[in-house]
């Protein structure tokens, strides 16, 4: 099963957009992500619906950030993308009367809930501004070499 990389890919794109002065076209973003511009427009529409990006039509149009990077958390973007679950692993439900399945599911369900709560808390605590700052520190470190 493939990993869902939409969150990391959109974070990447948004940080690049934050470094640019003007709008960025769907075609340019598609090149960056090595995907189709239609996929970019569909995904960016989810972010636009939540007010994180806006679009400008016309010859010099494209996508722009609608909010500062520091005001957008990783959790905001995760939720805007409509992710239903953090984990791709799940519980077996083929035999709900089976006592072994019940015991296994009880143990796993508690572990999954605890892990998801911890991850969502961490995603809420980190902003795109934090990531952009980390990029800047790394970039300055490379420039000094």
C-alpha positions in Angstrom: 0.0 0.0 0.0 1.3 3.5 -0.9 1.8 6.1 1.7 -0.4 9.2 1.5 2.1 12.0 0.8 -0.4 14.8 0.2 0.3 16.5 3.6 4.1 16.6 3.1 3.8 17.6 -0.5 1.4 20.4 0.3 3.5 21.7 3.1 6.5 21.7 0.7 4.4 23.7 -1.8 3.1 26.2 0.7 6.5 27.0 2.1 7.8 27.6 -1.5 4.8 29.9 -2.1 5.6 31.8 1.1 9.0 32.6 -0.3 7.6 34.0 -3.5 6.3 37.5 -4.0 3.6 36.9 -6.6 1.2 34.1 -7.4 2.3 30.7 -8.5 0.5 28.9 -11.3 -1.0 25.4 -11.0 1.3 24.3 -13.9 4.4 25.5 -12.0 3.2 23.7 -8.8 2.5 20.6 -10.8 6.1 20.7 -12.2 7.4 21.0 -8.6 5.3 18.0 -7.5 5.8 16.0 -10.7 2.0 15.6 -11.1 -0.8 17.0 -13.2 -2.0 20.6 -12.9 -5.6 19.3 -12.5 -4.5 17.4 -9.4 -2.9 20.6 -8.0 -6.0 22.7 -8.7 -8.2 20.0 -7.0 -6.0 19.9 -3.9 -5.5 23.7 -3.7 -9.3 24.1 -3.9 -9.5 22.2 -0.6 -7.0 24.7 1.0 -8.8 27.6 -0.6 -12.1 26.4 0.9 -10.5 26.7 4.4 -9.0 30.1 3.7 -5.3 29.1 3.6 -4.7 30.1 -0.1 -6.5 32.2 -2.6 -6.4 32.3 -6.4 -6.0 35.1 -8.9 -7.3 34.8 -12.4 -5.7 36.2 -15.5 -2.4 36.4 -17.3 -0.4 36.9 -14.1 -2.7 34.9 -11.9 -2.2 31.8 -9.8 -2.2 30.7 -6.2 -1.1 32.8 -3.3 -1.1 32.3 0.5 -4.1 33.9 2.1 -2.6 33.8 5.6 0.9 34.1 7.0 2.8 30.9 7.3 3.1 31.4 11.1 -0.7 31.3 11.5 -1.1 27.9 9.7 -0.4 24.7 11.6 0.4 21.4 10.1 -2.9 20.1 11.6 -4.8 22.9 9.8 -3.4 21.6 6.4 -4.0 17.9 7.4 -7.6 18.7 8.2 -8.1 20.8 5.1 -6.9 18.0 2.9 -9.8 15.9 4.3 -7.6 13.1 5.8 -9.9 10.6 7.5 -7.3 8.7 9.4 -3.7 9.1 10.4 -2.9 5.4 10.2 -3.5 3.0 7.4 -3.6 0.0 9.7 -6.9 -0.9 11.2 -8.9 -3.3 13.3 -10.2 -6.7 12.1 -14.0 -6.8 12.1 -14.8 -10.0 10.3 -15.8 -11.9 13.4 -17.1 -9.5 16.0 -18.4 -12.3 18.3 -14.9 -13.8 18.5 -13.4 -13.2 21.9 -9.8 -13.2 20.6 -10.7 -10.6 18.0 -12.4 -8.5 20.7 -9.3 -8.7 22.9 -7.0 -7.8 20.1 -9.1 -4.9 18.9 -9.5 -3.5 22.4 -5.7 -3.5 22.8 -5.0 -2.0 19.3 -7.8 0.5 19.5 -6.4 2.0 22.7 -2.9 2.1 21.2 -4.1 3.7 17.9 -6.2 6.3 19.8 -3.2 7.3 22.0 -0.8 7.5 19.1 -3.2 9.5 17.0 -3.9 12.0 19.8 -0.2 12.5 20.3 0.5 13.0 16.6 -2.4 15.4 16.2 -1.2 17.4 19.2 2.2 17.6 17.6 0.8 18.7 14.2 -1.2 21.4 16.0 1.9 22.7 17.7 4.0 23.2 14.5 3.4 26.0 12.0 4.4 26.4 8.5 6.4 29.4 9.8 8.4 27.0 12.0 9.2 24.8 8.9 10.1 27.9 6.9 12.4 29.0 9.7 14.1 25.6 9.7 14.6 25.8 6.0 16.2 29.2 6.3 18.6 27.9 9.0 19.6 25.0 6.8 19.9 27.2 3.8 22.2 29.7 5.6 24.3 26.7 6.8 24.8 25.5 3.2 25.6 29.0 2.0 28.4 29.3 4.6 30.2 26.2 3.5 
